[in-house]
């Protein structure tokens, strides 16, 4: 069962970072970003440190607000947020054509919410690749609680340099994770390498859409807020992801921004004008309660110094995500299904 209490949140802030070092970690993390004078080149060069600091700082908040699956979802009218998240994960498994007993790789698996759901839904063995030690520790605990620790595991590694042999996995997927890669092509090439020939890779990517105008200052401000609040070196355009897939050697079977025809806006849980009892902690009132709770816990020393700062940049991210969604300049669910050809000659023929 996922952590849900306020003291769990407080004790988890900082992850594997020493509690007395949390405030300085927040300082270092913020300085990577545009709002604090940071440069894109520096974020890309130091992406491992930046992303690790980010997830050490925010995982406790994510789990408190979202549960075990840290992602958005295409959502039908009358469907709860949690139901839509599960269906979003089942959608991946169905598109990959997963079969019982197959070996599957989850690239950038977080604490393993999608990993466990996909494994139980499809009867597969799923390996979660993650470079954050704290998230892996939490994931192992949750795997044991879910009873999937015999078939699912975690590997601590950088997805730009995977410690797996060529042609190892029957399928690979990524859920809002490879957006953290400093270079999409390099990341996709590694996925291509470890995937068996003839098999499939599917992902949900965070992207800027055709409506994004790089010369529009408001658009750039929204983009910067999302990058700061979500640990991203740079948010790529959908076309950049598609081109990187093809350059990596994949045959793209289909791609679509699933946000375009989602009956319920994906950003609704974060919209201040929306109220929900089932996802109360994500609402404006819920965030107000969390903000003041964190302030109190930090004041009495139960939460480390710097916890409020983490809450603040997550709030800024929420505002950026809602604005990006409403203006349709950003999507967290650019979906694609791609196939690794059986041979080099097949690639040349296609």
C-alpha positions, 0 to 999 in steps of 0.5 A: 500500500502506498504511503498516505499519511502526513508524517510519511510525507514529512519523513520521506522528503529528501529521499536518500539525501541527509535531512540536514542537506535538503535545503542546500540540495533544493538550492542546487536543484533550482539553480539548474533552471531558467527561472534561477539563471540556469542554462539548458546546456548545463541541465543536459550535461548534469542531468543525472545529478539534476534528476536524482536531486529532483526525485529525492526531493519530490517523491514523497510529495508525489506519492502523497498526492498521486499514489503509486503511479506518477502520471496523467491519463486520457480520461472518459466522462464518469471515470475516476482519476485512478480508473483512468490511470489504470486504463492508461497503463492497460492501454500500453500493455495491449498495444505492446501485445504482451503475453504471459511469461514475456520479459518486459522493461519499464524505462524510468519506472518511478516507484513502480506503480505502472510496473506492478499494474502491467505485470498483473494485467499481462502476466509478464515479468517486468524489470524497472530501470531507475537511477534513483536509489530512494525510489527503488527502495520504495518500489521494492517495498511496494512490490513485496506488498503487492506480491509481485516481487518474485516476477518483477525487479528493479535495476539501478542504472542510467537509461542512457547507458543500460547494463543489459545485453543486446536483444534482451527484452520482449517489449519496452515501455516508458511512462512520462519518463524519457522526457528526462533524457538529455538526448532523445536519440541517445535514449531511444538508441539504447532502448532499440539495442536492448529490445529483441528484433521484431518487438515493440517499444511504446511510450507516453512522452512529455512534449511541446505541441504545434501550438507552442510558439518559441517567440512567445514569452508567455509560452516560454515562461510556461515551459520553464515552469514545467521544466523547473517543477518536473526535473526536465532538461528541455521539453522536446517537440513531438516532431523531435521525438518522432524524428529521433525514433526513426533515426534510432532505427525504429519503424513507427507504427502509429503516434498520436497526442492522446490529450487531443481527444480526451473527454476530460482534460488531463490537467483537470486534477490540478486546475484550481477551479476544479474540486474533487473528493476522490483526488482532494490532495491535488485540488486547490484546497488540498494543496492549501492544506498540504502547504500549511501542513508542510510549513508546520512540520518544517517549523517543528522539525519533523520535516527537513528545512527546504520542504516548503521550497519543494512544495513551492516549485511543485505548485509552480509546476502545477500552474505551468501544467494547467496553463500549458494544457489550457493553451494546448501548447504542452502534452504529457501523453504524446503516445507512440508505438514503434517496432524494431525491425527483424533485420537491417535489410528490413529497415532498408526495404521499408 
